[in-house]
Amino acid sequence: MTEREAAPAAAPDSRNLMMRIAAAAVLIPLAVAIAYAGGWFWAALVTLAAIGLFVEWLAIVGLAGAIRVTVPGVAALAVAGLCFAIGRLDAALIVLGVGFVVVVSIAPERRNWAAAGFLYAAAAEIASVLVRLDPVKGFAALMFVLLIVWATDSGGYFAGRGIGGPKLWPRVSPKKTWAGAAGGLAGSLAVAVGFAAFDLGRIGPLLMLSAALSAVSQLGDLFESAVKRRFGVKDSSHIIPGHGGLMDRLDGFVAAVVVAALFGLLRGGPDGVGRGLMVW
């Protein structure tokens, strides 16, 4: 292949990379600022994201026109978000439980997929709120999870494209490579080293936690790819330039934050999830 023949193929990749960088330059500082503010600001952002995840999931599995499923599911996520914002975790969980029962009961078809989509969105909403909840360690814990996901994604992208090599799981995600997985892991370990350097935890436990969350993040990415491939969908939507939809951007974060919340919950209880993650 000549250079002239290769140029058209390279140009779309360059434009896509620039769009990804531009979108990240806007969205990352905004997300960090809202995470730092916490409280109802963070609850509102998380709720909007959860609603978007649920709507995109329904679109992927062919239930985009199922209004009687979409409306109660969105309503339950929205009301739960309001409960989270005012500090009523118990009420939020009850609302989400009722929403799940309603979605399962009235789904006209593909009931299991509708139920899975609601659980996916609800788990993301609950976990994201719980990790940030602790007033002392919540922001650090949330940033730890976010930075691991971003470092895993970026490390995987550049290592995968720069090194290439054997595919990780070609039937599900043809572009992902073992080199990309290793690059993502290396990026997450760098985050752990940085947190330890700033005395935000001990290096050993942070390295183990970062490796686990990086692996989970990559599995979350593969899970979303498997769902899209099952239904013949390329992107969950086109809401984010260069990234596709919310599910395309948040798939790794959803998996990582849910596992992080479960780990923190076991160590710190409902009000100390962030402390449970960051205090060793």
N, C-alpha and C positions, 0 to 999 in steps of 0.2 A: 504493500500500500504506500502510495506517495504521500508527501507532506500535504499536498493540496487535497487529496482524498481524505486524509485524517482530520483536517481542520474543521469540516462541518460537524463531525462527531464530537470533537472536543469543545466546540463553541457552546452547545447547550449545557454541558457539564459546568463550564466556567460561569455561565449565566446563573445556573442553579445554585452554585456555591456562593456567588455574590448575593443572591436573594436570601439564602440561608443566613449569611453573615449579617445582612441588613436587618432582617426580621429579628435575629437574636440580639442585635445591638439595641433594639427598641424594647423587646419583650423581657429580656433578662433583667435590666435595671428596674423596670416597672414591677416585675414579680418580686424582686428583692426588697424594694421599697415597701410594697404592700405586706410582705412577710414580716418586715421589721416593725411595721405599724401594728400588726397583729389584730386581735379583737375582731370587731365586726367587719373591718376592712378585709382581713384575711378570710373570714367566714364567707363574705360576699363573693370574693374571687373564687374560692373553692366551690361554692355552690353553683356559680355560673359555669365553671369548668365541668362539674359533675353533670349538669343538665346537658351541656354540649356533648359529653361522652355518651350519654344515654341516647340522645337523638341521633348521633352518628352511628352508634351501634345498631339501632333500629334500621337505619338506612342501609347499612352493610348487609344485614340479614334479610332484607327485602320487606321490612315492616314500616317503611317510611310513611306510607299512607294510612297506617292503622291509628287513627286519631284517638280512638277509645283506649288505646294502650299508651300512646304518647302523653296525653293530657294528665291522667292520674299519676303517671310516673314522674313527669316534670313537676307536678304540683307537690308530690310527696318530697322530692328533693329540695324544692324551694322552701316549703314549710320547715323541713328539717334544718335547712340553713339558717332560717330565722331563729329557730330554737337554739342552734349552736351559738348564734350571735349574742343571745341574751344569757348564755351560760346554762341552758337547760339540756344537758346531754341526755338525760333520761327521756325527756319528751321527744327529742330528736330521734332516738332509737325506736321509740314506739311508733312515731310517724312513718319512719322508713319500713318498719315491720308491716304496718298496715298497707303501705304503698306496694310492698312486694306481694302481699296476698292479693290485692286488687289486680295488679298487673298479671299475675299468674292466672287469676280467675277469669279475666275477660279477654285475654289474648285470643284472637280469632284463629290463628295458625302459628306454627313454630313457637309454641308456648315455652318450650325449654330455652330457646334462644332469647326470647323476650325476658324471661326470668334471669338468665345469665347476664344480660345487658344491664338490667336494673341493679343486680348485685355488684357488678363491676363498677358502676357509677357510684353506688352508695358506699362501697368499701373505700373508694378513693376519697369521697367526701369525709367520711368518719376518720380515716387514718390521717388525712392532711390536717384536720382540726386538732386531733389528739396530740400529734407530734409538736405542734406549735403552742399548745395550751399552757405548758409550764412557764410562769412569768420570768424565771431566772435562766433556765436552760433551753427553753422552747425554741427561741430563734436560732441558737447555735445548732441544736439538733436538726432543725428543719434545713438550715443551710448545709449541714453535713450531708444530708440525703440529696438535696438539690445538686450540690457540687459533685457528688459521686456520680449521679446520673449524667450531668453535663460532661464531666471528664470521661466517663465511659463512652458516651455517644461520640464526643469529639475524637478521643483516642482511637476508637474503633473505626471512625470514618477515615481518618488520615492514614492509619496503619494499614487498613484494608485496601485503600486505593494506592498507597505508596509501595506496599510489599506484595499484596495479592496472595497467591498460593492456593492451597486446597480450600474448598468451600466448607463452611460450617454445617449447613443443613440445606443443600441445594433444592430439595423438593419443596421447602417452605419459603426460603429466602435465598434466591440464587446469587445475590451480590455479597452476602456476608461470608467472611473468611475466618479461618482460625487465627490468622495474623491480626485481623481486626479485633477479634475477641481478646487476644493477648494485649493489644494496644489499649483497649478499653480498660482491662484489668490494671495495666500499668498506670493509666491516668487516675484510677480510683485510689491506688496505693499512694500516689503523690499527694492526693487530698488528705489522706490519713496522716502522712508525714507533716504536712502543713499545719493541721490541727494540733498535733502533738508539739510542734515547734512553738505554737502560741499557747501552750499549756492548757489546751482544751480537752485533754484526755491523755491516757498512757499509750505509748506507741504500739505495744503488742496487741491489746484489745482493739484499738482503732484500726490496725492493719487487718485483723481478722474480720471485723465488722464491715470494713470497706470492701474487702474481697467478696464477702457474702452478698452484700447489697449490689455490687457490680454484676455478679453472676445472676442474681435475681432480676436486675434491670434488663440484662440481655435476654433472659428467658421471657420477660414481659414483652419485649420487642418481637421475639419469635412467635409468641402466642398471638399477638395481634396480626402478624403476617399470616399465620396459619388460618385465622378466622377470615381474613380478607381473601386468601387464596381459595378457601372453601366455597366462597360465594362469588368468586371471579371479580373482585374489586381491587383496583390498584391503590387508590387513596381513599381515606375515610371521608374526606371532603377537600375543599380548596380554600379554607378560611385563612390559612397562614402561608404567605408567599414563600416558596422554596421548601416548605415542610409538609404541605398537604393539610390534613385536618388535625383536630385536637388529639384524637387517638394516635395519629402518626407521631405527634410531638410528645405526648404524655404517657405512651404505653410503658416505657421503662420506669418512669416516675411512679406510676400507679402501683406496679409490682413492688418497687423498692420501698415506697412509703408504707404500704400495707404490712410488709414484713418488718420494717423498722418499728411501726406502731405496735405490732404484736410483741416484738422483743422488748420494747420499752414498757409496754403494759405489764408484762410479766415481772419486770424488775422494779417499776416505779408506781404501778397502779394507775387508774384513770386520770388522775390529776398530775401525775409525775412521769408521763411517757418520755418527755424530753430529758428529764433528769436521769431516767433509767437508761437512756441511750448514751448520754455524755459523761456520767459520773461512774468511774471505775475504782 
